[in-house]
Amino acid sequence: MRRRHSFHLDRSGHSVTVNVRSGWITETELLVDGKEMAFHRVHGHGVYPLTLAAQLAEEPPRPIAVRLERTGDPERPLRCALELGGAVHPMAERTEH
């Protein structure tokens, strides 16, 4: 059975979303302002921690990273955080898809 997780945060005038679809194959996508900026696919239930990197479309472009980790909690098995400008911002998991 596939599981889906979606995390979102609005920061510095940009929308950052991380979608995870896990099962026999786990796919993780990073969207910035609705555009896919990074994608990761692996066979199995995912390898964590996982970090995906991208840039904010600004002048000059600003690097960002999102980090996914396992929590050990069966209700909320993943945690996601945005790293921007040296600060770490937890990303809330969306309950509806």
BADOGU-261965 format. One record per residue (C-alpha): x negated, z, y negated; residue in one letter. Coordinates in Angstrom, 3 decimals, always signed. Layout:
BEGIN
+----------+----------+----------+------+
:       c1 :       c3 :       c2 : rest :
+----------+----------+----------+------+
:        X :        Z :        Y :    A :
...
+----------+----------+----------+------+
END
This chain:
BEGIN
+----------+----------+----------+------+
:       c1 :       c3 :       c2 : rest :
+----------+----------+----------+------+
:   +0.000 :   +0.000 :   +0.000 :    M :
:   -1.311 :   -0.930 :   -3.446 :    R :
:   -1.522 :   +1.717 :   -6.154 :    R :
:   -1.495 :   +0.944 :   -9.836 :    R :
:   -2.917 :   +2.938 :  -12.715 :    H :
:   -2.881 :   +2.024 :  -16.391 :    S :
:   -4.705 :   +3.846 :  -19.193 :    F :
:   -4.331 :   +3.156 :  -22.918 :    H :
:   -5.730 :   +4.270 :  -26.267 :    L :
:   -5.448 :   +2.984 :  -29.829 :    D :
:   -8.694 :   +3.688 :  -31.686 :    R :
:  -10.335 :   +2.294 :  -34.857 :    S :
:   -7.524 :   -0.237 :  -35.307 :    G :
:   -7.945 :   -1.640 :  -31.781 :    H :
:   -5.872 :   -1.369 :  -28.618 :    S :
:   -7.835 :   -0.568 :  -25.435 :    V :
:   -6.141 :   -0.757 :  -22.013 :    T :
:   -7.557 :   -0.327 :  -18.508 :    V :
:   -5.500 :   -1.462 :  -15.498 :    N :
:   -6.468 :   -0.577 :  -11.922 :    V :
:   -4.815 :   -2.084 :   -8.833 :    R :
:   -6.135 :   -0.573 :   -5.624 :    S :
:   -5.580 :   -1.268 :   -1.950 :    G :
:   -7.603 :   -3.473 :   +0.423 :    W :
:   -9.118 :   -4.901 :   -2.749 :    I :
:   -9.455 :   -2.883 :   -5.954 :    T :
:   -9.300 :   -4.777 :   -9.237 :    E :
:  -10.049 :   -3.172 :  -12.582 :    T :
:   -9.546 :   -4.964 :  -15.898 :    E :
:  -10.448 :   -3.921 :  -19.424 :    L :
:   -8.278 :   -5.355 :  -22.201 :    L :
:   -9.181 :   -5.060 :  -25.889 :    V :
:   -6.424 :   -6.106 :  -28.290 :    D :
:   -4.654 :   -7.746 :  -25.330 :    G :
:   -7.618 :   -9.908 :  -24.286 :    K :
:   -9.458 :   -9.424 :  -21.002 :    E :
:  -12.999 :   -8.373 :  -21.853 :    M :
:  -14.258 :   -7.130 :  -18.467 :    A :
:  -13.137 :   -7.368 :  -14.844 :    F :
:  -14.387 :   -5.729 :  -11.652 :    H :
:  -13.297 :   -6.484 :   -8.065 :    R :
:  -14.433 :   -4.706 :   -4.911 :    V :
:  -13.182 :   -4.534 :   -1.324 :    H :
:  -11.736 :   -1.142 :   -0.488 :    G :
:  -10.424 :   +1.667 :   -2.661 :    H :
:  -12.989 :   +1.360 :   -5.449 :    G :
:  -16.400 :   +2.799 :   -6.160 :    V :
:  -16.439 :   +5.557 :   -8.774 :    Y :
:  -17.691 :   +6.381 :  -11.263 :    P :
:  -17.233 :   +2.885 :  -12.679 :    L :
:  -18.200 :   +1.816 :  -16.199 :    T :
:  -16.995 :   -1.407 :  -17.844 :    L :
:  -18.536 :   -2.595 :  -21.125 :    A :
:  -17.175 :   -4.793 :  -23.928 :    A :
:  -17.367 :   -5.262 :  -27.688 :    Q :
:  -14.836 :   -4.798 :  -30.461 :    L :
:  -14.254 :   -7.995 :  -32.420 :    A :
:  -15.669 :   -6.778 :  -35.721 :    E :
:  -18.521 :   -7.866 :  -37.933 :    E :
:  -20.932 :   -6.804 :  -36.571 :    P :
:  -19.405 :   -6.390 :  -33.082 :    P :
:  -19.281 :   -2.769 :  -31.910 :    R :
:  -20.022 :   -1.982 :  -28.249 :    P :
:  -17.593 :   +0.099 :  -26.221 :    I :
:  -17.525 :   +1.306 :  -22.636 :    A :
:  -14.782 :   +2.750 :  -20.474 :    V :
:  -15.619 :   +5.075 :  -17.613 :    R :
:  -13.356 :   +5.714 :  -14.632 :    L :
:  -13.885 :   +8.701 :  -12.331 :    E :
:  -12.059 :  +10.255 :   -9.405 :    R :
:  -10.395 :  +13.592 :  -10.190 :    T :
:   -9.640 :  +14.909 :   -6.688 :    G :
:   -6.011 :  +15.456 :   -7.803 :    D :
:   -3.544 :  +13.548 :   -5.582 :    P :
:   -1.040 :  +13.288 :   -8.453 :    E :
:   -3.568 :  +11.823 :  -10.925 :    R :
:   -6.484 :  +10.527 :   -8.809 :    P :
:   -8.309 :   +8.751 :  -11.678 :    L :
:   -9.502 :   +9.769 :  -15.128 :    R :
:  -10.512 :   +7.264 :  -17.799 :    C :
:  -12.441 :   +7.720 :  -21.050 :    A :
:  -13.468 :   +5.387 :  -23.886 :    L :
:  -17.012 :   +5.664 :  -25.221 :    E :
:  -17.207 :   +4.425 :  -28.826 :    L :
:  -19.816 :   +5.186 :  -31.461 :    G :
:  -21.383 :   +8.004 :  -29.445 :    G :
:  -18.053 :   +9.821 :  -28.970 :    A :
:  -15.989 :  +10.088 :  -25.792 :    V :
:  -12.200 :   +9.713 :  -26.097 :    H :
:   -9.969 :  +10.514 :  -23.087 :    P :
:   -7.467 :   +7.744 :  -22.348 :    M :
:   -3.927 :   +8.726 :  -21.402 :    A :
:   -2.483 :   +7.318 :  -18.201 :    E :
:   +0.725 :   +5.398 :  -18.710 :    R :
:   +3.501 :   +6.491 :  -16.385 :    T :
:   +5.454 :   +3.212 :  -16.583 :    E :
:   +4.036 :   -0.264 :  -15.909 :    H :
+----------+----------+----------+------+
END
